[in-house]
Amino acid sequence: MIIYNVTVNIDDSVHDEWLIWIKEHIPKVLATGKFDGATFSKVLVEEEMGGQTYSIQYRSYSREALDKYYQEDADKLRQEGLKKFADKMLAFRTELEVIDTYAVNFK
């Protein structure tokens, strides 16, 4: 499995508006059919630049599905955020390959 991670720092002046928007945006990304789910998390480390930082981890079905997302959907979906929040949002993306998963089972 490939995780497509988007880390976003959002300026406090548009934070509340962005939070509403991102909760609408994530389902749009999932609706492309290239991911089987997502996790939306707040980063708990304070950034020197200020603002609030979040991570959205989309679980892609495969490398091919993620590549298709880049080819068919990414530009359009990214533009929505750029138009709305422009210089108030800084985002970077990383790809993670899941090697193994572990869980603790309590009885």
N, C-alpha and C positions, 0 to 999 in steps of 0.2 A: 504494500500500500504506500502511496505517496501522499504526504500531507503538504498542502499548499498553505503556507502561513503568511498572513498579512499583518504586519505590526503598524499601528497608526498612533501618532501623537497628534492630539487635537487641542487647539487653543481653548482656554477656559471661556473666552467670549462667545464661542459657538458650540460649546460642549453639549448643552441640553438639546439643541436643535440637531446636532450630529448624532446623538444617541438615538433619537427618534428615527432619523434617516437610516442609520446602519441596521437597525432592527427590521427595516423594510428592505434594505439592500441584500442582506444575507439570504433571505428566501428567494430573491431574484437570481442570485448566483446558483443556489441549489436547483432552481427550476431549469437550469441549462441541461440538467441530466448528466453532468460530468462528475458529480460528487454524491456520496451517499449520506453525508451529514456534515455538521460543522460544530465547533465549540467556540464560544465567544467569551473571552476572559479579560479582566482588567489586570494590567501589569502593576505590581505593588511596589515597584522601585520608583522613587521620585527622580524625574529627569531635571538636569540643570537648566534646560531650556524652558521648564515650566510646562503647563498644560497637563493633560491626562493621557496615559498611554494604554492601548488595548491591543489584544492579539485575537485574530480570527483564524482558526485552523480548520480548513476545509479538507475533508478526507476524500481523495480522488479514488475512483475505481481502479485506475491503472495509469502508467506513464502515458499511454496513448490517449486516454481520456483527458488528462491534464493538457497534453499538447493540443488536442482538439479545442479545449477551452481557450487556450491562448489564441488559436487561429480564428475561432468563430465568435467568441463572446467577450474576451477580456477588455479589448479597447473600448467597446461601447459601454460596458459596465463601469470601467474606471473613469470615463469621461463624466458620468453623472456626478460622482463625488468631486471631481476637479472643478466642474462648473459651479457647484453649489458652495464649496468651501475653499477653493483656490489656495491662497497663501496661509490659510488658518489650519491646514492639515499637512502633515508630513507622513508619508507611508513608504515602507519598504517591504519587499517580498522575499521569502526564502522557501526552498523546497526541502522536505525532510523525507527520507526513506525509512519506513518502519522496519526495523530488524527483528524485533520480538516484542511481545507484550507480556506483562506479568500482573497477577492479581493476588490479593490476600483473601482467603476464604475463612470467614469466622464461623464457628459452629455454635 
